Amino acid sequence: MKNSVSIGNVFKFAGAYVACAIGSGFATGQEVMQFFSAQGFWSIAGTVVTTIVFSWVGAMFMKHGYEQQMDRPGTIISYYFGERLGKVCEIVFQVFIFGIYVIMIAGAGATLAQHFGLNPAVGRVGMAALAFFTVILGITRLTDILGSLGTVIIVFSVGIGLYSFLSGTTGIAAAAEIIPTLDIIKTQGGWLWSSILYPAFNAIIVIMLSCSIGKSANSAREAALGGTLGGVLFGAGVLTLNLGLMANIQDIYSSAVPTLVLAGRLNPVFGVIFSIIICCGIYTTTVPMLWSVVRTFAEEGTKKFVLLSLAVTAVGLVLGMTNFKTLVNIIYPLSGYVGLILFGFIAYREWQAHGKTVQPGMPKQAAGAAEYVREEREGVA
């Protein structure tokens, strides 16, 4: 049925969507601190804005993925930007996606080094190898794995955030006065700009895989609900983690992995558990980033796909030896600006599709979506 909805699929899609966005930056607390906590009290309102934007983005990506039924992940870029500009933008997006993949590798090394005192190379090599073997399993297995892990990570993030907020040493009121005196790297432009820029750079992270996930939905409605719920869950994680960081800002602002400091205060054993959760968060973003890059150039299940996966993994591992915090502060904001441009094109294509009719000069991808919407509304599809 064209409007059928499976609650199980909705939650699985939502979990996978969340898992794509939760990487080393979120799980370690670096992203949340840079985009939210460093902005002070108004960052709480910012998390609400982020939730709304990210839910809309998720709904659009998965819905359009279902409608387009694309054979190749990069097709969605041409749908949004048109055929000519889309080819250029696809290359640009892949550069950023690969850059974020490198960040995930570096983040794995930083996490294990801080909590377990291991050489950073151990975490980097381990994460790269794990991502490689997962990617060659294919998109179906990826969705199942990421959907389960995404839900678990959000539950733990919300838990540690709430506990840290309620037992904070600084407190929210005091944090508003303390934060301006601390040397915290933050996104320029104020709390509102940060709250929009954050889901914008995450859109670059999730676009390829979330559209591919949407393709497997039973209906456009089911796909959109999965993306919307994923955005809400992600926003809940950002809000609670932000509260926990602000309530302890004076003690954790200089840490490379502030969430580990918060978890360690709860219980040393819980600190070990959360370090594993952080690694899972890194894993859930590392895998789709690697898959997106490789799937653009090779078909799943082919020898070329496996060899290219191995080559990209090796290059990413070498580049991942760079300083983790430096990578986050350079690549994420730049990805955000590209994501803002993407938002405009998403809104335009959705407006075209809801126009019902095919306009002269409309790119064939957009024309196809418009025709699909027209047929579905008339009960033909």
ABEGO torsion letter per residue (X at the ends): XAABBBAAAAAAAAAAAAAAABBAAAAAGAAAAAAAAAAEAAAAAAAAAAAAAAAAAAAAAAAAAAAAGBABAAAAAAAAAEAAAAAAAAAAAAAAAAAAAAAAAAAAAAAAAAAAGBBAAAAAAAAAAAAAAAAAAEAAAAAAAAAAAAAAAAAAAAAAAAAAAAABAAEAAAAAAAAAABBBBBBBGEAAAAAAAAAAAAAAAAAAAAAAAAAABABAAAAAAAAAAAAAAAAAAAAAAAAAAAAAAAAAAABABAAAAAAAAABAAAAAAAAAAAAAAAAAAAAAAAAAAAAAABBBGBAAAAAAAAAAAAAAAAAAABBAAAAAAAAAAAAAAAAAAAAAAAAAAAAAAAAGBBBBGBBAAAAAAAAAAAAAAAGAX
